[in-house]
Amino acid sequence: MTGSPAPARYVIIGAGIHGLSTAWHLARELRARGQGGGEDILVLDKRAVGAGASGIACGVIRNNYFQPAMRELMAHSVAVWESDPEAFAYHAVGYMQIAPEAMHSGVAKIFAEQQAIGYPSTLIEGEADCRAYMLDMFDDWQAPGITAILHRCRPTRARSSVISSSSPPDRGSVTSGPCSTCPSRSP
């Protein structure tokens, strides 16, 4: 930017994720109060939008946390991104956590906690079911020893499920199949 910016009632320094989020939430609040719509908010950055750490991040909207307190924040954050994908340039592709037996119970716990907050995901359990599930998506899948897959499909997903025909009863039962963007096999 050259020269001085136009005067503004609200000035936010930094056009990274924190600055832009602050501007977006402030504009929403001003609109809700009938005090404007964001036209009096100015965001300044020394270089460009997302030119710092926010712009060089890996570009992932995180869909999984081991810390229970973070899960509700994660679900809320994903819901915000999905509320207007075009405006946020958000292109959801889904999420998978693929785990060996040593991580199985932790993945199953995350799935249960996601279900408790209404976050749609699918849990696939048992080595044979995991292998078949992955081979339906990737015909060259080769990773042995996978006993748990936590899968969140694209946002069109309407329900959650457990696929577990070969695991012990305490690990769940088959309740429904994957979404339309996932493998079409019957569990």
Secondary structure by P-SEA (a helix, b strand, c coil): ccccccccccccccccaaaaaaaaaaaaaaaaacccccccbbbbbccccccccccccccccccccccccaaaaaaaaaaaaacccccccccccbbbbbbcccaaaaaaaaaaaaaaacccbbbbbcaaaaaaaaaacccccccccccbbbbbccccccbbbbbbccccccccccccccccccccccc
